[in-house]
Amino acid sequence: MQNRDHHLLTLKDWSRERIQETIDLALQLKSDLKTKGPSDRLRGQTIGMFFEKPSLRTVTTFQVGIHQLGGEAIMLDPESIGLGKRESIADVSRCLSRWVNAIVVRCFKQELLEKLAEYGSVPVINALTDEFHPCQALAFGQTMVEHFGALRGRTVAFIGDGNNVANSLMILAAKTGMNFTLACPKGFEQPADLVEYASPIFAQNGGSYRVFNDPKEAVRDADILYSDVWVSMGQEEQKDSKQSHFLPFQINDSLLALAPQGCMVTHCLPAHRGEEITDAIMDSPRNLCFEEAENRLHAQKAVMCQLMQATLPR
Ligand code: CP
């Protein structure tokens, strides 16, 4: 396998400098699109897109982003490929590496992504697994820089399940000197080994990590509240048992009133209005979730430029 930072498997593999450079490049690509139009940074390159789970934002922003950079996206059909059933993951990855210049993967198990990276020779980009969602975290970072000017010293309070989005936000926060607060019901914390991994990185970069079981405590010093669905994709059978635990963790006017003035809100999307977030907050000018959704496009273009080392004239 190439060095792990030749891929985007998890932000654990990326240095603080690489994360910051990617956010800066995303901001530049967004501005360039408005002033200069599409570019040719990925001209002649083909990116395979393998999605085992549903998607609106990720599948669309990768396809549009690749088009805006002059490359071509091709959709790979998981049913037809039968990864690990019709053919081994290793052989599929070796073949794909002979045809495409990168592979964007949304799948259940992180291990599948890791194996594609291990046996192939082209960059593999994590478009969401059960454990991580690094592209979402980078788009969040870009949105924070746009709104607050910088990441260092800012506090994000994630209100809900300690899930894949929370995990990637925590790593981004640890590496960029942010404070990360999780508010969740007991038993829905992030994996202990991930917290153990991130704790010294928070300390090294001047940030902090806290967990509360009372969301009212978590929002008091927050710059931004982060919301996500209570039941992640593929865990729908847990809906009834989970919902009763999470009812106090809804982002609504009463909760936001306890946060500092100027505290913003965002959401990974799709939102379940009336569950983890109210209509009023979703439609409020304090909600940056649609800016973050827009930034998925530019953050992912920046990821592809970083990994595919585009050398063509700009
Ligand atoms: N936030 C996100 O990844 O959206 P999709 O599931 O629609 O891609």
Residues whose N, C-alpha, C, O or C-beta is under 5 A from the ligand:
A	BS01	CP	P54 S55 L56 R57 T58 V59 C268 L269 P270
